[in-house]
């Protein structure tokens, strides 16, 4: 579904409508034909579907008091959409969003909303990427990030450093305890995104993940050129 911000005619638009996709890049807005993704029914995809289905059923089993608590929590914790606007989730959406991060990692889910804020963001982040090792090394601060916290890592790679808008390319890569401190070797980068090649641009977004609440800090971004 396309998201539109009205101006004199249209101030800003993002997403798809019918066979047309609206987006923007380094040189401004553009329109392209919409591509229909192939459904590979991969292991991670099937796991995600099962997680969402199970949590939707679990929401239906909650009593009225707990549903109301999630509704109030969602109203007090709006999200930011692709156009930078604040949006309020429904209680069900907030419940699924928090628990969907916990369940696939084996952490217990919860029926009542968090009573603490999201964790503080990282204060610094840098990465290096190597063709020889096929790894991305992540250096961050503070280190360690604290008990019950994990490093939540998304990433992507681009063929050249000139591509700046990458939100549509990001994929979740890893969530790992980092009590051992920095640097962290991200082997999942090449495993999930393909072999690293010289001249590519590696991009990583890292948030601090609270395993007790399912909440994420504001992400920090780091980029580097893939070296030999």
C-alpha positions as a printed Julia matrix, in Angstrom:
228×3 Matrix{Float64}:
  0.0     0.0     0.0
  1.34    3.43   -0.93
  1.73    6.07    1.79
  0.88    9.6     0.62
  1.46   12.98    2.29
 -0.79   15.57    0.65
  0.61   18.91   -0.51
 -0.81   21.14   -3.27
 -1.22   17.89   -5.2
  0.99   15.23   -3.57
  3.73   16.32   -1.19
  5.33   12.92   -0.71
  4.48    9.35   -1.6
  6.1     6.01   -0.74
  5.06    2.42   -1.35
  3.04    0.68   -4.05
 -0.36    1.22   -5.63
 -1.46   -1.38   -8.17
  1.45   -2.16  -10.49
  3.32    1.05   -9.61
  5.89    1.57   -6.85
  6.79    5.05   -5.58
 10.14    5.63   -3.9
 13.02    8.08   -3.67
 16.79    7.95   -3.92
 19.84   10.16   -4.09
 18.41   12.31   -6.89
 14.85   12.59   -5.62
 11.56   10.76   -6.11
 11.03    8.14   -8.79
  8.38    5.69  -10.01
  8.95    2.12  -11.21
  6.88   -0.92  -12.05
  6.13   -3.04   -9.02
  7.91   -6.4    -8.86
  6.15   -9.35   -7.24
  8.6   -11.19   -4.98
  8.98  -14.93   -5.3
  7.78  -16.89   -2.27
 10.63  -19.36   -1.63
  9.06  -20.9     1.5
 12.5   -20.9     3.09
 13.09  -22.03    6.66
 13.32  -18.49    8.09
 10.21  -17.41    6.17
  8.17  -20.35    7.42
  9.38  -19.7    10.98
  8.32  -16.07   10.77
  4.89  -17.01    9.46
  4.42  -19.55   12.25
  5.52  -16.96   14.84
  3.05  -14.34   13.63
  0.24  -16.9    13.42
  0.92  -18.19   16.94
  1.09  -14.72   18.45
 -2.12  -13.66   16.71
 -3.86  -16.65   18.3
 -2.3   -15.82   21.68
 -3.62  -12.25   21.43
 -7.11  -13.65   20.95
 -6.78  -15.53   24.24
 -5.87  -12.44   26.3
 -8.5   -11.01   28.64
 -9.99   -7.54   28.21
 -7.77   -5.96   30.87
 -4.55   -7.07   29.2
 -5.77   -6.0    25.75
 -6.62   -2.56   27.12
 -3.16   -2.3    28.71
 -1.53   -2.99   25.32
 -3.8    -0.41   23.65
 -2.77    2.25   26.16
  0.9     1.3    25.82
  0.7     1.58   22.02
 -0.86    5.02   22.3
  1.99    6.16   24.53
  4.69    4.62   22.31
  4.0     5.6    18.68
  6.24    4.37   15.9
  7.73    6.39   13.03
  6.71    5.36    9.51
  8.61    5.61    6.21
  7.6     9.26    5.74
  8.8    10.23    9.21
  5.28   10.57   10.63
  4.24    9.26   14.04
  1.79    6.34   13.87
 -0.07    4.63   16.71
 -0.26    0.85   16.52
 -3.27   -1.1    17.68
 -2.91   -3.08   20.9
 -2.68   -6.31   18.91
  0.04   -4.94   16.65
  2.1    -3.73   19.62
  1.74   -7.12   21.35
  2.86   -9.02   18.26
  5.71   -6.6    17.48
  7.37   -6.97   20.9
  6.87  -10.72   21.24
  7.79  -11.55   17.64
 11.36  -10.48   18.4
 11.57  -12.71   21.46
  9.91  -15.97   20.45
 12.18  -17.03   17.53
 15.23  -16.5    19.75
 13.87  -18.76   22.49
 13.14  -15.99   24.99
  9.82  -16.13   26.88
  6.98  -13.99   25.59
  4.79  -11.89   27.87
  1.13  -10.94   28.07
  1.43   -7.48   29.6
  3.2    -4.49   28.03
  6.66   -3.3    29.17
  6.85   -0.99   32.16
 10.37    0.26   31.33
 11.55    2.34   28.35
 13.52    0.99   25.43
 17.26    0.56   26.11
 19.71    3.35   25.37
 21.27    3.38   21.92
 24.91    2.58   21.19
 27.21    5.59   21.47
 29.52    4.55   18.63
 29.61    1.97   15.84
 32.1     1.09   13.12
 32.61   -1.9    10.82
 35.24   -3.47    8.58
 34.61   -6.08    5.9
 37.07   -8.48    4.31
 36.97  -10.64    1.19
 39.67  -12.9     2.65
 37.73  -13.77    5.82
 34.21  -13.25    4.42
 33.33  -11.61    7.71
 32.2    -8.2     8.88
 33.73   -7.04   12.16
 31.56   -4.8    14.32
 33.15   -2.45   16.87
 30.79   -0.65   19.23
 30.42    1.23   22.5
 29.48    0.91   25.24
 30.99   -2.52   25.66
 29.67   -4.7    27.13
 26.15   -3.37   26.59
 24.77   -4.89   29.82
 23.0    -7.91   31.24
 19.81   -9.09   29.5
 20.75   -7.04   26.45
 21.77   -8.27   23.02
 23.07   -6.66   19.86
 20.27   -6.62   17.24
 21.89   -6.42   13.8
 20.4    -5.65   10.4
 22.43   -5.13    7.27
 22.74   -5.06    3.51
 25.34   -4.54    0.82
 25.34   -2.42   -2.31
 27.42   -2.81   -5.48
 28.83    0.73   -5.19
 29.26    3.33   -2.42
 27.01    5.81   -4.28
 23.74    4.17   -3.2
 22.57    6.0    -0.09
 18.95    4.97    0.48
 19.06    1.41    1.8
 16.06    0.96    4.12
 14.32   -1.23    1.54
 17.42   -3.45    1.34
 18.03   -4.1     5.04
 17.63   -7.63    6.36
 17.77   -8.89    9.9
 21.07  -10.74   10.32
 21.76  -11.63   13.92
 21.0   -11.09   17.59
 23.85  -12.09   19.82
 24.88  -11.59   23.4
 27.93   -9.36   23.51
 28.92   -9.55   27.15
 32.36  -10.55   25.9
 32.65   -7.07   24.44
 33.81   -5.56   21.21
 34.71   -6.28   18.43
 32.08   -8.76   17.31
 32.61  -10.98   14.26
 29.45  -10.99   12.17
 29.67  -14.24   10.19
 25.96  -14.02    9.32
 26.59  -11.12    6.94
 28.04  -13.22    4.12
 25.93  -16.24    5.04
 22.64  -14.4     4.59
 23.54  -11.74    2.03
 26.0   -13.62   -0.16
 29.77  -13.67   -0.52
 31.6   -10.39   -0.04
 33.39   -9.05   -3.13
 35.96   -6.3    -3.5
 34.46   -2.87   -4.12
 31.08   -3.56   -2.56
 29.69   -1.43    0.24
 28.76   -3.17    3.5
 26.13   -1.48    5.68
 25.08   -2.44    9.2
 22.36   -1.11   11.5
 22.73   -2.03   15.17
 20.28   -1.6    18.03
 20.42   -2.69   21.64
 17.77   -5.36   22.23
 16.2    -5.88   25.66
 15.43   -9.59   26.06
 13.09   -8.87   28.96
 10.75   -6.59   27.01
 11.37   -7.12   23.3
 12.15   -3.42   22.9
 14.87   -2.01   20.64
 16.93    1.13   21.01
 17.25    3.66   18.23
 19.53    2.06   15.58
 22.98    3.33   14.71
 24.38    2.89   11.21
 27.91    2.11    9.99
 29.22    1.64    6.42
 32.49    0.53    4.9
 33.95   -0.56    1.57
 34.78   -4.25    1.36
 38.55   -4.65    1.48
 40.79   -7.43    0.26
